[in-house]
Amino acid sequence: MKKILFISASVVVISILGVLIYFNNYLYSPFNFERDYITNADWDDYKLPMQIRYYHTEGGNRKFVDVTDPNEIRFVFGELKKGKIVQVTSHNDPLSFLERSGRDMLIEIRSGVNVLFTGMGWEGSGLASDTFYVEFTEELKELLSKRLNETKER
């Protein structure tokens, strides 16, 4: 009886540790990950720590602010997934296209050296990525406005 109780307790402890490792090391778990236009890499590519960089261009000057808060990164991904996909576009070099087109912002999300998402657009409108354009939700517009104001203050 003690042996069964010990084995059961061990299984529970190992399971809890496994779940904690997932949530402390990855943005998503294999159980709640949905691959789509926004999150198009494998779930384990979204390894923490991650970084989101908000770029702003104005008059040929490029400024940026970096955020590493996983909750903000989850929020941005979630809000982009809620946005309406509007059109398909194609761009080879996001930063130079951003400057040539007059678009005033770029968002880049990375895990280590891997760029997992890049989108460019106009503040308050939407983002064009390599293969699609997505409109901002109101909640995302508020966050982007705050972050872009931070870049302007630098």
C-alpha positions as CSV (number, residue, x, y, z in Angstrom):
1,M,0.0,0.0,0.0
2,K,2.8,2.4,0.9
3,K,4.5,1.6,-2.4
4,I,1.4,2.5,-4.4
5,L,0.9,5.7,-2.5
6,F,4.6,6.6,-3.1
7,I,4.3,5.9,-6.9
8,S,1.1,7.9,-7.1
9,A,2.6,10.9,-5.3
10,S,5.7,10.7,-7.5
11,V,3.6,10.7,-10.7
12,V,1.6,13.8,-9.4
13,V,4.8,15.7,-8.5
14,I,6.5,14.9,-11.8
15,S,3.4,16.0,-13.7
16,I,3.2,19.3,-11.8
17,L,6.9,19.9,-12.4
18,G,6.4,19.2,-16.1
19,V,3.6,21.8,-16.4
20,L,5.6,24.4,-14.5
21,I,8.6,23.9,-16.8
22,Y,6.3,24.4,-19.9
23,F,4.8,27.6,-18.5
24,N,8.2,29.0,-17.3
25,N,10.1,28.2,-20.5
26,Y,7.6,28.6,-23.4
27,L,5.0,31.1,-24.4
28,Y,2.7,28.3,-25.4
29,S,2.2,24.7,-24.4
30,P,1.7,22.0,-27.0
31,F,-1.9,21.6,-25.7
32,N,-3.1,25.2,-26.2
33,F,-1.1,26.2,-29.3
34,E,-2.8,27.0,-32.5
35,R,-0.7,27.5,-35.6
36,D,-2.1,30.2,-38.0
37,Y,-1.1,33.3,-39.9
38,I,0.2,35.1,-36.8
39,T,1.9,32.2,-35.0
40,N,3.2,30.1,-37.9
41,A,6.2,28.4,-36.2
42,D,6.1,25.3,-34.1
43,W,5.0,25.8,-30.5
44,D,8.4,25.1,-29.1
45,D,10.0,27.9,-31.2
46,Y,8.2,30.3,-28.8
47,K,10.8,29.8,-26.1
48,L,11.1,32.3,-23.3
49,P,12.7,34.8,-22.9
50,M,11.2,36.5,-25.9
51,Q,11.4,40.1,-27.0
52,I,9.0,42.4,-28.8
53,R,10.6,45.5,-30.5
54,Y,8.4,48.4,-31.5
55,Y,10.0,50.5,-34.2
56,H,8.9,54.0,-35.2
57,T,10.2,56.0,-38.1
58,E,9.8,59.7,-38.5
59,G,11.7,62.0,-40.9
60,G,14.2,59.2,-41.7
61,N,15.0,58.5,-38.0
62,R,14.3,55.1,-36.7
63,K,13.7,54.7,-32.9
64,F,12.6,51.6,-31.0
65,V,11.6,50.3,-27.6
66,D,12.0,46.7,-26.4
67,V,9.7,44.8,-24.2
68,T,10.3,41.3,-22.7
69,D,7.2,40.8,-20.7
70,P,5.6,37.5,-21.8
71,N,2.2,38.7,-20.9
72,E,2.4,41.6,-23.3
73,I,3.8,39.3,-26.0
74,R,0.9,36.9,-25.4
75,F,-1.5,39.9,-25.5
76,V,-0.1,41.2,-28.8
77,F,-0.3,37.7,-30.5
78,G,-3.8,37.3,-29.2
79,E,-5.0,40.6,-30.4
80,L,-3.4,40.1,-33.8
81,K,-5.2,36.8,-34.1
82,K,-8.5,38.6,-33.4
83,G,-7.8,41.2,-36.1
84,K,-9.4,40.8,-39.5
85,I,-7.1,39.5,-42.3
86,V,-7.6,42.1,-45.1
87,Q,-5.3,41.4,-48.0
88,V,-2.2,39.5,-49.1
89,T,1.0,41.5,-49.7
90,S,4.6,40.7,-50.3
91,H,7.7,42.6,-49.0
92,N,11.3,41.4,-48.9
93,D,13.0,43.8,-46.5
94,P,10.5,45.0,-43.8
95,L,12.7,47.9,-42.4
96,S,13.6,49.4,-45.8
97,F,10.0,48.9,-47.1
98,L,8.8,50.7,-43.9
99,E,10.9,53.7,-44.7
100,R,10.1,53.7,-48.5
101,S,6.4,53.4,-48.0
102,G,6.0,56.1,-45.4
103,R,4.6,53.5,-42.9
104,D,5.5,54.7,-39.5
105,M,5.8,51.6,-37.4
106,L,7.2,48.1,-37.3
107,I,6.7,45.3,-34.8
108,E,9.2,42.5,-34.5
109,I,8.8,39.5,-32.1
110,R,11.9,37.3,-31.4
111,S,12.9,34.3,-29.4
112,G,16.7,34.5,-29.1
113,V,17.9,35.1,-32.7
114,N,14.8,33.7,-34.3
115,V,12.4,36.3,-35.6
116,L,8.9,34.8,-35.1
117,F,6.8,37.7,-36.3
118,T,7.4,40.9,-38.3
119,G,4.7,43.3,-39.2
120,M,4.7,46.9,-40.4
121,G,2.0,49.4,-40.7
122,W,0.5,52.7,-39.7
123,E,-0.2,53.7,-36.2
124,G,-3.9,53.1,-35.5
125,S,-4.5,51.1,-38.7
126,G,-3.0,47.7,-39.2
127,L,0.0,45.6,-39.9
128,A,1.3,44.1,-43.2
129,S,3.5,41.0,-42.8
130,D,5.3,39.1,-45.5
131,T,2.0,37.4,-46.6
132,F,-1.0,39.2,-45.1
133,Y,-2.4,42.4,-43.7
134,V,-4.3,42.4,-40.4
135,E,-6.4,45.2,-38.9
136,F,-5.7,46.2,-35.3
137,T,-8.3,45.6,-32.5
138,E,-9.1,48.6,-30.4
139,E,-7.2,47.1,-27.4
140,L,-4.1,46.6,-29.6
141,K,-4.3,50.2,-30.9
142,E,-4.2,51.5,-27.3
143,L,-1.1,49.5,-26.5
144,L,0.7,50.4,-29.8
145,S,-0.1,54.1,-29.3
146,K,1.5,53.9,-25.8
147,R,4.6,52.0,-27.1
148,L,5.1,54.3,-30.1
149,N,4.9,57.3,-27.9
150,E,7.7,55.8,-25.8
151,T,9.8,55.5,-28.9
152,K,9.1,59.2,-29.8
153,E,10.3,60.3,-26.4
154,R,13.7,58.6,-26.8
